[in-house]
């Protein structure tokens, strides 16, 4: 029987490729949450931003390394607080990625899950999408003005658009 988390040609294990199961599971959960919410088309960049942001939240919040054994419903409160408006999500995500990288180096190697998480983070942080100005809408609501002007668009980092999409999708779950 092959060890869990590897996919290879057999032999002594030196030529085996580690399968990033924790990241794939986090991405699957995020994808299902967004598809269930039916907020935006699954083929859009906005969907990818929401899925990747939510997958990063799920993966990075798994401090105990037990992602494959969690139950989605029991984790929703934590994920909702991490994606809530005003939470310093970007700083939290960067810090967790650095921590996980340091832990992987201490164990003597790289983590394939972490590599996929880093790739998602780089895309989210370096990609800007032309979207409704959600920050202005929040400011207007605090000042008593009408809410969202969908015509007021700005270029925004993908993660900044993905956070409210993921948060709303979890509320709709």
C-alpha angles and dihedrals in degrees: 000000000000119000114258113264098028133098117185149126096274126246124110095335096254092108097045123119116225113231114223095229098159093054093044090050092049090049091049092052091048092048092050093048092052094044091049090051092052090206098143138000113284090228094062130100088235089061090051090050091052094044095047093045092049093044090052090049091051095044097043094046090059095094094160095054093238099121096129091057101047129110113228096221093054091054100045095093092055093046091047091053092048092051097040119123110270096024110127091239097158093054091043092051094048092048093049092048090052091047093050091047091052091049090051091051090050089054088053104253151042125283116231090209090055091049091057091045090052091050090051090047093051091051093047094047098042100040120082124198127200102239145146112292100253093176091058091048090054091048092049092051091052090051092050096251122133114283129244124013101196091194092062099089131173137174107262134176111265093240090056090058093040095057098066091040092054092042093051092045090056091051089053093050 
